[in-house]
Amino acid sequence: MAKFSDVELAMIAIILDEEEEAEQKVKKRKWVHEAWQKRETEGEFATLFKELTDDETKFFQYFRMSKNCFWILFNKMKTQLKKQDTHWRKAIKPEERLAVCLRYLATGDSLRTISFSYRLGHSTVYKIVMDTCRIITENLMSEVLPKPSTEMWKSIASDFSTLWNFPNCLGALDGKHFTIQAPPNSGSLYFNYKKTFSVVLLALVDAHYNFITIDVGAYGKSSDGGIFANSGLGKTLQQGTLSVPGNATLPGTNSTKAPYVMVGDEAFPLKTYLMRPYPGQDLDNSKRVFNYRLSRARRVVENTFGILSQKFRICNRRIQAKPENVDHMILAICVLHNFIRKYDVETRPHVVNATVPKTAEARLENLPLQGGNATRDALAVRELYKDYFNSEAGSVPW
C-alpha cells in the first residue's frame, strides 16, 4: 500500500473538494433564465403591445380581432386570468396571458417560437394557452353557443329561406379534420382518409356563418355520418328532444307542409330531419335542381370553416399537443369565432343578394354514386322538397 506524505494528502483533499464544488455548480439550475428575466422590458408584450394599441389595423392583423373586441373579451374573463404574486416573482399580467393565447391561436406558430418572442418558458406558454382556452370556453359558451330553443330554430330557418332560398332549414352540417401529431400508442384511431392523424369537428352552422352546435374530439378514422350518429346532436334529434318546431307551411303555398330539416353532403344519412343530395350520375332535371338548391344552402358550413381557418391559422398547422388538449383549443376557437362575429362590427358579413346565371345549371357536376338505408318517410320528405323546388312557388329567379 502506497504511503503519502502530509503535504500530498492535503493536496489530494483540496483537489477532491474543488471537483465536488464544480459538480454542485453544474447540477444547480437557475430559477429563471437570464434572457427571460428581461421579459418586462424586452418581451414582445412589453415592447409591441403598446404600439399596437395605437394602430387599429396592426392590432387586428396581430390578434385577428379589433381592439374593442379584445378588451370586451378581456373584461369578461380578467378575474379568472389574474394570478397571485409570490415572494419570488411577480405573476404574469392577465392581459399578457390573453395575448399569448390569442397570438398562438391566430398564427399557429410553435410554442417554442412564442416562448422566445414573449421571453417566457416553453412549459409556461403551454400552460397559459391551455388554461386560457378553458377559461374562454367556460365563460363564453353559454353566451355565444346557447342551447337552441324553438324560437331560435324558427329564426334560423327564416334566415336560410331569405338568404339561401331553402325553407324550413335548421342549419348546414359538416365535419372538419384538424391535423395533429400522432398520439403515442393510438394505432390507427386518429389516422384518416387523407393519410394524416386528426381529430374531427362536427358543426351545425346558421345562415350567417355562426356555429349553432359543435361536437369535438371524434377520431380521425370515423366518417361524418358515424360521428353524427354518435354525437349529442344526432341522438337528441333521433329522440326528438331538441325543441325542433313542428311541420310548417312552405312559402308560396297554402297547404303544403314540410318538416324542418338540416342539410348535409352525401357523407350523411338521409333522415326526416336531415336532407342529403340525390345519388347517382344520370339524374333528371328535377333532381338536379334539388341537389343544386341543397348545395347552395349547405355551402354555408364550408364557408364557415374557411373563415375559421383564415382567422385562426392554427387550423392549418399540425397541432403539437395531446388529443384532449387539442379539443380544448378547437372549442376555444369556435367560441371565439362566434364571439368576434357578435362584437366585432368590422367583420360582420354584408348581406348581398347574389344572383346565379342561367348557364349555371349546365356547369353542375354529377355526384358520385352513394348508397344508403333511408326510411320511406325520409325519402318522402326529400321528394316533397324536390317537388316544391321545381314548382312555381318554390322556384328562384336566377
Steps between C-alpha positions, in 0.01 A plus 500: 500500500636838391585749769435873456658786684292754687553754220384253232190409701413866541531560124275198423238629744502845334459350151207285611330797662538706181356220288201466735430874484519492118248216486262689729522809277415291193200341672371833629220633277389856462146597602459720193732520200684829460326572169156449658583734789470790253142411406346812655728728298595308184222243457268532202205600716699779669648638178228443240160497670503872585580589139228269366234669711571824313436341159167321451610334174820357644317389813247309289774339292682387814210366707246434221242712683443870556628685804145551628425129469824412682414712803141373513639148504757589764245663733281190488777275631764718669412365846582142398812608309653686794754304709645565844845655542754312714807599705730369223345659190207696363217324324456546127245771426155378392520715184825330406355153563211575265738646241720189506201270449344707220833536322552123507150426369519774237837398354536131576867564577679249716491546876879533490472800265247669730728418793797685351302801379321557832802402714307224676586140572371236256296320766366835624371589154337158463326533836385856421349390169315204648374688807382795291321274249309336785412838651375626162278195459364509853420873495361546149344169401158574645497847340610428143397133472176474701273198487260562209136569582195468275504874429870485415445214253223698328724806473779292346257345252370844404854620427575197284181555304579868446871476423541156344149410372467181703189514725467320834877454521647466849862528389780361286691200637853380427823378658854644495825317573767667713844351440687397813826334593449122510409413864715225655353149507186610314527262206278608211230673708602848388622401151260639239435455130730793421793294640547730798415482870210719606208571728166602352280803562135435411314830467151626428506854359233766449446722196737771637803268539456457876536167678172373645632183660832318480639158587879477547738211554387221269771270364639589160420154362124548558265608221286813526185288504630283783613802701160661456316184612707480820497873576269673743338683210421180313363324807276787608362538147427130485325517836315820409619693805668800332200738500471480121171659385232294330425491129460842338335618182743558213517860368270571207265211577179479699500144626835336419669431833849361546715415802795712604824346372877540503705477183815295453709340227496138380705387804194533722196270510160605369260565788171680542699774675813481280504549122781376275535518119354248260771243416592389152624652176208490258258724689197662348467876507274512809751306711786715376307811602449353848870413530596851395265665747624273778866563414433874491383487862758242608800701381444736794675254729793470257530878496492505881790256518687719254442812711609310812821379333590846373429661836686241709792360303552223753232318298748470212791366708578166656418555866765372741289404801311213656158431340312608814687832499437545128128466578521799737675708233237418238218582740668831581542611138138407419381705797728787399368481144143561617618759753685704237207490260277628778715782634732590215293728278771524234491127426126454476397367159328728254188332368511499123216380280715272288368400161587190301517505121265281305794302366592381849285190464719377214806521725361278776713193562352157555532361850668160545271204550425458870291243679285539807239348724250783499152440634189552290414808705841655432470426128152653499630819665774535242247446219278766655782757497599396148146556371482832682826631352380405152160664548416858423471585869846365587691611193768770519553766232860451395 
